[in-house]
């Protein structure tokens, strides 16, 4: 039997459901802001800024450059399923900009003159024409499982639990949560800290780098540590292929099989209670 009241109530319920979904999506856009890209991979290249990467149940990748002039120095492009964010060289006409990050003994600065950059010590401010400014922050939101690449990175990055692969080439200060595989090719004064790794590890550390991998159970670990660098893996590796030289230091909490270990020129290698050192 036709019941106008029942139909109107059902229509109202449907309307409220649609409205709720719309409000939820709108609130998500307000929360994360920025431009949205339907990309599945993220590549950061030649960045000298602070980067915060958070994981959320959102489609694609959202990039928020804030209200400052950060957007003017970034080139953001999507190629197929990969999103590339690159910092472009800027002509400064003799101006000097110093971007510093960190606190205490971990202060790091990036000096830019005519678009060319280098890392120095600093006091956590940006100085341009003697006017202090806030350190520019690039906020990125990604879905869980998004692979990341940081190429020639010079800034500071905080990365959430992506549970995906992480590739770092260059330097910078990077703190990451729970990831899958890690491939690190770092030098100079790089500082890498990763909470958990669940798949293969491939590490090449030179200069005065510090790499701290707090936990994980990986099938394989390959590491080449040189030049005063310190690498520490506080997890377990089924197989290891390790090389340490030139005052480098490598610690592995435990390993099932040592396929290859090489220690040269004041290098120091420790696997659990087993230690191997080589004098000059």
Secondary structure as GFF3:
##gff-version 3
##sequence-region A 1 280
A	DSSP	alpha_helix	4	32	.	.	.	ID=ss1
A	DSSP	beta_strand	35	37	.	.	.	ID=ss2
A	DSSP	beta_strand	41	45	.	.	.	ID=ss3
A	DSSP	beta_strand	50	55	.	.	.	ID=ss4
A	DSSP	beta_strand	61	64	.	.	.	ID=ss5
A	DSSP	three_ten_helix	70	73	.	.	.	ID=ss6
A	DSSP	beta_strand	74	79	.	.	.	ID=ss7
A	DSSP	beta_strand	82	87	.	.	.	ID=ss8
A	DSSP	beta_strand	96	101	.	.	.	ID=ss9
A	DSSP	three_ten_helix	104	106	.	.	.	ID=ss10
A	DSSP	beta_strand	108	113	.	.	.	ID=ss11
A	DSSP	beta_strand	116	120	.	.	.	ID=ss12
A	DSSP	beta_strand	126	128	.	.	.	ID=ss13
A	DSSP	beta_strand	131	133	.	.	.	ID=ss14
A	DSSP	beta_strand	137	142	.	.	.	ID=ss15
A	DSSP	beta_strand	147	153	.	.	.	ID=ss16
A	DSSP	beta_strand	156	159	.	.	.	ID=ss17
A	DSSP	beta_strand	166	170	.	.	.	ID=ss18
A	DSSP	beta_strand	173	179	.	.	.	ID=ss19
A	DSSP	beta_strand	182	186	.	.	.	ID=ss20
A	DSSP	beta_strand	191	197	.	.	.	ID=ss21
A	DSSP	beta_strand	201	205	.	.	.	ID=ss22
A	DSSP	beta_strand	210	213	.	.	.	ID=ss23
A	DSSP	beta_strand	217	225	.	.	.	ID=ss24
A	DSSP	beta_strand	230	244	.	.	.	ID=ss25
A	DSSP	beta_strand	249	263	.	.	.	ID=ss26
A	DSSP	beta_strand	268	271	.	.	.	ID=ss27
A	DSSP	beta_strand	274	277	.	.	.	ID=ss28
###
